[in-house]
Amino acid sequence: MNDLTVVVTASGAPGTAALLRALRLNGERAVRLVGTDMSPQAIGRHYCDAFYVVPRGSDPAFADTVLGIARSEGADAVLPQSSFDLLGLAEARERFEAEGIAVLVSPPDAIRRSNDKAETYALLERLGVRAPAWRRVTGGSGLRHAAQELGYPDRAVCFKPVFSSGSRGFRVLDPTADRAKQLLEGRPGNVAMRLTEVLEVLPEERGPELLVMELAQGRERTIDGIAREGRILLGHPKTRESMRAGLAMYFETLRDPALMDVAARIVGELRIDHFFNIQLVGEQVIEVNPRISTVVYQEDLNLPWLVRYFDQVEWDEVRRADESARFRYETDDAEGQ
């Protein structure tokens, strides 16, 4: 088989080292890795065979820059890691494909609807999938009214920007939060605050749109997988046993048809392509990401590597045995050239 060249964007993301190692240790062919990131200090600089500093994903020049890199490096595929990189690449996907470069992203509409967290929650309501009660607001006044409607201060609520990635901007509004204790005893990154503390920072009527939610509680679970035009090809449900800085550190694999059914309904409605990640707390879906996330790598499951099989093998059950054998031989031979 020929070597494969893959461009991995956001190669400073927390999951980069494990992702790159999994791509290299695929057991089938050599992989050449090209990393890109907006920071010259990204870990991808040290783990990839080549590395480029690029504009941020929201920059109009981002997709053209990545296309130029992929072209000059002879890349076969582009694998984005950051939510901020998805839309620009999705909108330019046909230009990549015209040059024989696969971009592992969903259609632009699926990305817009997933990245807009309030739109995601509205979609979950339409599907009848359980999700936290929520309000879409702007400014401190809107946050205050929404928090009170959802039960604050009698119970804790939470909020984050309507467009966010990972745990950026996520805060819990807890009337019992002790600022002095957090200052002297807590680790950096404590997300609990009182509403009055947040209102000191936010403008009354302006500012970014916020998603205010009831605080979901219970066991955390997630489904990672690969989809094709809204159909799940492979799903991996698991628990999230340990968290650090908003990232899962420990998982246990589950056999859970009910979780897979929830995932199938969401993936089908959004018509997600390639990687996806769906997160639950208790029985409530709290997040949908049309991208690769903190997946589990094990000897018999290398999720990123499986994507390479898309559109490579076709099968027709009515063909005669000799025709099928010849088709398999020709396909294998083409891969080896």
CORHU-V787570 format. One record per residue. N is the residue number from 1. PHI is phi as a letter, one per 20 degrees, with the letter a starting at -180 (* if undefined). PSI is psi in degrees with one decimal (* if undefined). Layout:
[[N | PHI | PSI] [N | PHI | PSI]]
This chain:
[[1 | * | 147.3] [2 | f | 156.6] [3 | f | 157.4] [4 | d | 136.5] [5 | d | 124.9] [6 | c | 129.1] [7 | e | 124.2] [8 | d | 112.5] [9 | e | 166.3] [10 | l | 46.4] [11 | f | 19.2] [12 | d | 3.4] [13 | f | 154.8] [14 | g | -30.7] [15 | e | 6.4] [16 | f | -49.4] [17 | g | -45.4] [18 | f | -39.6] [19 | f | -47.8] [20 | f | -40.4] [21 | f | -41.0] [22 | f | -39.3] [23 | f | -37.3] [24 | f | -39.0] [25 | e | 48.3] [26 | e | -14.9] [27 | m | 5.6] [28 | c | -46.9] [29 | b | 162.7] [30 | f | 140.5] [31 | c | 129.0] [32 | e | 128.4] [33 | d | 132.0] [34 | d | 116.1] [35 | e | 146.2] [36 | c | 150.5] [37 | a | 156.6] [38 | f | -12.7] [39 | d | 130.9] [40 | f | -11.8] [41 | e | 8.0] [42 | f | 144.9] [43 | f | -24.9] [44 | g | -26.8] [45 | g | -33.7] [46 | e | -21.0] [47 | d | -17.2] [48 | e | 162.5] [49 | f | -25.6] [50 | b | 154.9] [51 | b | 141.2] [52 | c | 139.7] [53 | e | 130.7] [54 | c | 165.2] [55 | f | 163.5] [56 | f | 156.2] [57 | f | -28.1] [58 | e | -7.7] [59 | f | 134.2] [60 | g | -22.0] [61 | e | -3.8] [62 | f | -52.9] [63 | f | -42.4] [64 | f | -37.7] [65 | f | -45.6] [66 | f | -38.4] [67 | f | -43.0] [68 | f | -40.5] [69 | f | -46.8] [70 | f | -40.2] [71 | f | -48.5] [72 | f | -27.1] [73 | e | -1.6] [74 | m | 40.3] [75 | f | 146.5] [76 | e | -28.5] [77 | b | 155.8] [78 | c | 125.8] [79 | d | 102.8] [80 | e | 144.1] [81 | d | -24.7] [82 | d | 141.7] [83 | g | -32.3] [84 | f | -18.3] [85 | e | -13.8] [86 | f | -49.2] [87 | f | -46.1] [88 | g | -40.7] [89 | f | -38.1] [90 | f | -41.4] [91 | f | -22.4] [92 | d | 8.5] [93 | g | -38.7] [94 | f | -35.0] [95 | f | -37.2] [96 | f | -47.8] [97 | f | -30.6] [98 | f | -22.4] [99 | d | 15.1] [100 | m | 22.7] [101 | d | 118.8] [102 | e | 135.1] [103 | d | 119.2] [104 | e | 72.3] [105 | c | 159.5] [106 | f | 168.5] [107 | f | 155.1] [108 | g | -39.3] [109 | f | -41.1] [110 | f | -37.8] [111 | f | -44.6] [112 | g | -44.7] [113 | f | -31.8] [114 | f | -40.6] [115 | f | -26.8] [116 | e | 100.3] [117 | f | -30.4] [118 | f | -39.6] [119 | f | -37.8] [120 | g | -45.0] [121 | f | -36.3] [122 | f | -39.7] [123 | f | -43.0] [124 | f | -39.7] [125 | f | -43.9] [126 | f | -33.0] [127 | e | -10.1] [128 | m | 22.0] [129 | e | 134.1] [130 | f | 133.3] [131 | b | 161.8] [132 | f | 149.9] [133 | f | 144.5] [134 | b | 162.2] [135 | b | 143.1] [136 | d | 122.0] [137 | c | 170.8] [138 | c | 134.7] [139 | m | 170.9] [140 | f | -36.7] [141 | f | -44.7] [142 | f | -38.8] [143 | f | -44.0] [144 | f | -47.3] [145 | f | -41.4] [146 | f | -42.8] [147 | f | -41.2] [148 | f | -39.2] [149 | f | -31.7] [150 | e | 3.6] [151 | o | -4.8] [152 | f | 138.0] [153 | e | 5.7] [154 | f | -26.3] [155 | b | 155.9] [156 | f | 145.0] [157 | c | -179.5] [158 | b | 167.1] [159 | b | 163.1] [160 | a | 164.2] [161 | f | 147.3] [162 | g | -40.0] [163 | d | 117.4] [164 | b | 169.6] [165 | c | 135.2] [166 | m | -137.7] [167 | d | 15.0] [168 | f | 127.2] [169 | m | -1.2] [170 | f | 130.4] [171 | b | 145.0] [172 | e | 129.8] [173 | e | 108.1] [174 | c | 115.2] [175 | f | -15.5] [176 | e | 1.5] [177 | g | 132.4] [178 | d | 102.2] [179 | f | -40.5] [180 | f | -42.1] [181 | f | -40.4] [182 | f | -41.6] [183 | f | -42.8] [184 | e | -25.2] [185 | c | -24.5] [186 | e | 156.5] [187 | f | 157.0] [188 | g | 144.2] [189 | n | 8.8] [190 | f | 130.4] [191 | d | -2.0] [192 | e | 131.7] [193 | b | 159.9] [194 | e | 152.8] [195 | g | -40.0] [196 | f | -33.1] [197 | f | -38.5] [198 | f | -39.5] [199 | f | -21.5] [200 | f | -23.4] [201 | e | -40.2] [202 | e | 140.5] [203 | f | 153.8] [204 | f | -45.3] [205 | d | -18.3] [206 | d | -171.4] [207 | o | -178.2] [208 | f | 154.1] [209 | f | 141.3] [210 | c | 147.1] [211 | d | 113.9] [212 | d | 131.0] [213 | c | 154.4] [214 | f | 150.6] [215 | e | 107.2] [216 | f | 141.1] [217 | c | 151.8] [218 | p | -170.4] [219 | f | 137.9] [220 | e | 133.4] [221 | c | 161.2] [222 | b | 153.4] [223 | c | 117.3] [224 | d | 151.5] [225 | a | -173.7] [226 | c | 134.4] [227 | c | 160.5] [228 | c | 111.4] [229 | l | 46.0] [230 | n | 4.2] [231 | d | 127.2] [232 | f | 122.9] [233 | e | -36.0] [234 | b | 127.6] [235 | c | 144.1] [236 | c | 92.4] [237 | f | 143.5] [238 | a | 162.8] [239 | e | 162.5] [240 | d | 95.1] [241 | e | -26.1] [242 | b | 138.0] [243 | c | 149.6] [244 | b | 124.8] [245 | l | 37.2] [246 | n | 2.8] [247 | d | 139.9] [248 | f | 134.8] [249 | d | -17.5] [250 | b | 133.6] [251 | c | 159.8] [252 | c | 127.4] [253 | f | 140.8] [254 | d | 151.0] [255 | d | 102.2] [256 | b | 90.5] [257 | g | -32.0] [258 | f | -41.3] [259 | f | -42.5] [260 | f | -33.5] [261 | f | -42.9] [262 | g | -47.1] [263 | f | -42.2] [264 | f | -39.1] [265 | f | -41.5] [266 | f | -48.4] [267 | f | -39.7] [268 | f | -42.3] [269 | f | -40.9] [270 | e | -14.1] [271 | l | 51.4] [272 | f | 141.8] [273 | d | 144.7] [274 | m | -135.5] [275 | f | 150.4] [276 | b | 159.9] [277 | b | 125.7] [278 | c | 126.9] [279 | d | 140.4] [280 | c | 147.0] [281 | c | 121.6] [282 | m | -127.7] [283 | d | 9.2] [284 | d | 131.0] [285 | f | 128.1] [286 | d | -14.2] [287 | b | 140.2] [288 | c | 122.8] [289 | c | 120.4] [290 | e | 56.4] [291 | b | 170.3] [292 | f | 145.2] [293 | c | -154.4] [294 | e | 77.7] [295 | f | 164.4] [296 | e | 133.8] [297 | d | 129.8] [298 | b | 170.5] [299 | g | -35.7] [300 | d | 13.3] [301 | b | 102.9] [302 | d | 82.6] [303 | g | -46.9] [304 | f | -35.3] [305 | f | -28.1] [306 | f | -22.5] [307 | f | -25.7] [308 | f | -15.5] [309 | e | -10.2] [310 | g | 129.3] [311 | m | 17.8] [312 | d | -26.0] [313 | c | 129.9] [314 | c | 153.3] [315 | b | 133.9] [316 | c | 111.4] [317 | f | -21.3] [318 | e | -6.8] [319 | f | 148.2] [320 | f | 157.3] [321 | g | -39.7] [322 | f | -34.8] [323 | f | -40.4] [324 | f | -42.1] [325 | f | -41.2] [326 | f | -39.2] [327 | f | -44.4] [328 | f | -40.7] [329 | f | -43.5] [330 | f | -37.8] [331 | f | -47.3] [332 | f | -42.1] [333 | f | -38.5] [334 | f | -37.5] [335 | f | -30.7] [336 | e | -11.5] [337 | f | *]]
